[in-house]
């Protein structure tokens, strides 16, 4: 799979984007797979012909111990999206990305629409559950750039698990879309997600049409997008979010 063939900013209905099957390192316009070594920390995992630590050192990049861990619940797990974000802020996109079992949160659906036309993810609390999610290891410049790309979110620390470094997660400012019973929806592929929202709401169909393609085309208008936002806020909505600690 070509991880850089498109991204959600350019093609909203592909949200959250093309997500790798394995841990790896985003290296400009490439994704180098990481191979875990049993009993060894990530910096000693194999990357190409050497270790991750050696790869970062050869390119003059900060080692893992000087980086911040950020859990991705949406498109930040897609190398193409991360690459575009960093290049737009003139930050070089060299980012280790490790798949981890993250306790207590899962990808939900934020109660807003991005200006690009997709309905983005936001974390929801799932006590007693774990989710297999990507963790991005960002240096100071990358973290600052990522913050600038997340105006609809707040970066908050997650409670650290014993033996693990603390991690951050971007929690939604707008709450999450819930089902008819008030339970937060889980993130699904964008096309069926938008179609289900349209099928459940005559008001939304009146604003945005009957299909996901109609929805994306219409919400790019600021007035329509604001009306959809008000509709989401007035309808079934959950304030559930990831816990800080």
C-alpha positions as CSV (number, residue, x, y, z in Angstrom):
1,X,0.0,0.0,0.0
2,X,1.3,3.4,-1.0
3,X,1.0,5.4,2.3
4,X,1.5,8.7,0.5
5,X,-0.9,8.3,-2.4
6,X,-3.4,10.7,-0.8
7,X,-4.3,12.3,2.5
8,X,-7.6,13.4,4.2
9,X,-6.9,17.1,3.7
10,X,-6.9,16.4,-0.1
11,X,-9.5,13.6,-0.1
12,X,-11.8,14.0,2.9
13,X,-13.7,10.7,2.5
14,X,-10.4,8.8,3.0
15,X,-10.2,10.0,6.6
16,X,-8.4,9.0,8.8
17,X,-6.0,8.3,5.9
18,X,-3.8,5.4,5.0
19,X,-2.5,3.9,8.3
20,X,0.5,1.6,8.3
21,X,0.2,-2.0,9.4
22,X,3.3,-1.9,11.5
23,X,5.5,0.4,13.6
24,X,7.9,2.5,11.6
25,X,9.6,5.8,11.1
26,X,8.2,8.6,8.9
27,X,11.3,9.7,6.9
28,X,10.3,12.7,4.8
29,X,8.4,11.0,2.0
30,X,9.1,7.4,3.0
31,X,8.0,5.1,5.8
32,X,10.7,2.8,7.2
33,X,9.3,-0.3,9.0
34,X,10.5,-0.9,12.6
35,X,11.1,-4.4,13.8
36,X,10.7,-4.9,17.5
37,X,13.5,-6.8,19.4
38,X,12.1,-8.9,22.2
39,X,13.0,-7.4,25.6
40,X,14.6,-4.3,24.1
41,X,13.3,-0.7,24.2
42,X,12.1,1.0,20.9
43,X,15.4,2.8,20.3
44,X,17.1,-0.6,19.9
45,X,14.5,-1.9,17.4
46,X,15.7,-2.7,13.9
47,X,15.3,0.0,11.3
48,X,16.8,-0.7,7.9
49,X,20.4,-1.9,8.4
50,X,20.7,-0.7,12.0
51,X,18.8,0.4,15.0
52,X,16.3,3.2,15.4
53,X,18.7,5.1,17.6
54,X,21.4,4.9,14.9
55,X,19.0,6.0,12.2
56,X,18.0,9.1,14.1
57,X,21.6,9.9,15.0
58,X,22.8,9.7,11.4
59,X,20.2,12.4,10.5
60,X,21.0,14.6,13.4
61,X,17.6,14.1,15.0
62,X,16.8,14.0,18.7
63,X,16.9,10.6,20.4
64,X,13.8,9.0,21.8
65,X,14.6,9.9,25.4
66,X,14.3,13.6,24.4
67,X,11.0,13.2,22.5
68,X,7.4,13.5,23.6
69,X,5.0,10.6,23.1
70,X,1.6,11.6,21.5
71,X,-1.2,9.1,21.0
72,X,-2.9,9.3,17.7
73,X,-6.7,8.5,17.6
74,X,-7.4,9.9,14.1
75,X,-5.4,11.1,11.1
76,X,-2.2,11.7,13.0
77,X,-1.7,7.9,12.6
78,X,-1.5,8.4,8.8
79,X,2.1,9.3,7.6
80,X,0.7,11.4,4.7
81,X,-1.3,13.6,7.0
82,X,1.6,14.1,9.5
83,X,4.0,14.8,6.6
84,X,1.6,17.5,5.2
85,X,1.1,19.1,8.6
86,X,4.8,19.4,9.3
87,X,5.8,20.6,5.8
88,X,3.1,23.3,6.0
89,X,4.9,24.5,9.2
90,X,8.4,24.1,7.8
91,X,9.3,21.3,10.2
92,X,11.1,18.2,8.8
93,X,8.9,15.1,9.1
94,X,11.1,12.5,10.7
95,X,8.9,10.8,13.2
96,X,9.1,7.4,14.9
97,X,5.6,5.8,15.1
98,X,5.1,2.8,17.4
99,X,2.0,0.7,17.7
100,X,1.0,0.2,21.3
101,X,-1.8,-1.0,23.4
102,X,-3.2,2.1,25.0
103,X,-5.5,1.7,28.0
104,X,-8.7,3.6,28.7
105,X,-9.3,5.4,25.4
106,X,-10.6,4.7,22.0
107,X,-11.3,6.7,18.8
108,X,-14.7,8.4,18.9
109,X,-16.3,11.0,16.7
110,X,-15.9,14.7,17.4
111,X,-19.1,16.8,17.3
112,X,-17.7,19.2,14.6
113,X,-16.7,19.2,11.0
114,X,-13.2,20.0,9.8
115,X,-12.8,22.8,7.2
116,X,-11.6,20.1,4.7
117,X,-15.0,18.4,4.9
118,X,-14.5,15.3,7.1
119,X,-16.0,14.5,10.5
120,X,-12.8,13.9,12.6
121,X,-12.0,11.6,15.5
122,X,-11.8,12.5,19.2
123,X,-10.8,10.2,22.0
124,X,-13.5,8.7,24.3
125,X,-13.0,7.1,27.6
126,X,-13.2,3.3,27.7
127,X,-12.4,2.1,31.2
128,X,-11.1,-1.4,31.4
129,X,-10.4,-1.5,27.6
130,X,-7.3,-1.1,25.6
131,X,-7.0,0.2,22.0
132,X,-4.2,-0.6,19.5
133,X,-3.0,2.9,18.5
134,X,0.0,4.6,17.1
135,X,2.2,6.7,19.4
136,X,4.2,9.4,17.7
137,X,7.5,10.4,19.2
138,X,7.9,14.1,18.6
139,X,10.7,16.5,19.3
140,X,10.1,20.0,20.6
141,X,9.7,21.7,17.2
142,X,7.4,18.9,15.9
143,X,5.2,19.0,19.0
144,X,4.8,22.8,18.7
145,X,3.9,22.4,15.0
146,X,1.4,19.7,15.8
147,X,-0.2,21.9,18.4
148,X,-0.8,24.5,15.8
149,X,-2.6,22.0,13.5
150,X,-5.0,21.0,16.3
151,X,-7.1,24.2,17.0
152,X,-10.2,22.1,17.8
153,X,-8.3,20.0,20.4
154,X,-6.5,20.4,23.7
155,X,-3.3,18.5,24.3
156,X,-3.5,16.7,27.7
157,X,-1.3,14.2,29.5
158,X,-2.6,10.7,29.9
159,X,-2.0,8.8,33.2
160,X,1.2,7.0,32.8
161,X,1.3,3.2,33.1
162,X,3.9,1.7,35.3
163,X,7.2,1.3,33.4
164,X,6.0,3.6,30.6
165,X,6.8,7.2,29.8
166,X,3.9,9.6,30.1
167,X,2.1,10.3,26.9
168,X,-0.1,13.1,25.5
169,X,-3.4,12.9,23.7
170,X,-5.4,15.6,21.8
171,X,-8.9,15.7,23.4
172,X,-11.8,17.4,21.6
173,X,-13.1,20.8,22.5
174,X,-16.5,20.1,21.1
175,X,-17.6,16.9,22.7
176,X,-18.3,13.7,20.8
177,X,-21.3,12.5,18.8
178,X,-23.4,10.0,20.6
179,X,-25.9,7.5,19.5
180,X,-29.6,7.5,20.5
181,X,-28.8,6.0,23.9
182,X,-26.3,8.7,24.7
183,X,-23.3,6.4,24.2
184,X,-20.4,7.9,22.3
185,X,-20.0,6.6,18.8
186,X,-16.9,4.7,17.8
187,X,-15.0,6.0,14.8
188,X,-15.6,4.1,11.5
189,X,-14.6,4.7,7.9
190,X,-15.7,8.2,6.9
191,X,-18.1,7.3,4.1
192,X,-20.4,4.9,6.2
193,X,-20.1,7.3,9.2
194,X,-21.4,10.3,7.3
195,X,-24.0,8.2,5.6
196,X,-25.3,7.0,8.9
197,X,-25.5,10.6,10.2
198,X,-27.4,11.7,7.2
199,X,-29.8,8.7,7.4
200,X,-30.6,9.6,11.0
201,X,-31.2,13.3,10.5
202,X,-33.6,15.0,8.1
203,X,-32.2,18.3,9.2
204,X,-28.7,17.3,8.2
205,X,-29.9,16.0,4.8
206,X,-31.6,19.3,4.2
207,X,-28.4,21.1,4.9
208,X,-25.9,18.8,3.2
209,X,-27.7,16.5,0.7
210,X,-28.3,12.7,0.8
211,X,-24.8,11.3,0.2
212,X,-21.3,11.6,1.8
213,X,-20.1,13.3,-1.4
214,X,-22.9,15.9,-1.2
215,X,-21.9,16.4,2.5
216,X,-18.3,17.1,1.8
217,X,-19.1,19.5,-1.0
218,X,-21.6,21.5,1.0
219,X,-19.7,21.7,4.4
220,X,-16.8,23.5,2.7
221,X,-19.1,26.5,2.8
222,X,-18.5,28.2,6.1
223,X,-22.2,29.0,6.7
224,X,-23.2,25.4,6.1
225,X,-20.4,24.1,8.2
226,X,-21.5,26.3,11.1
227,X,-25.1,25.2,10.7
228,X,-24.0,21.6,10.9
229,X,-21.9,22.3,14.0
230,X,-24.9,23.8,15.7
231,X,-27.0,20.8,14.7
232,X,-24.3,18.4,16.1
233,X,-24.2,20.4,19.4
234,X,-28.0,20.4,19.8
235,X,-28.4,16.8,19.0
236,X,-27.1,13.6,20.6
237,X,-23.7,14.6,22.1
238,X,-21.5,13.1,24.7
239,X,-18.9,15.0,26.7
240,X,-16.9,11.9,27.2
241,X,-13.2,12.4,26.5
242,X,-9.8,11.0,27.4
243,X,-8.8,11.3,31.0
244,X,-5.8,13.4,31.9
245,X,-3.5,12.7,34.8
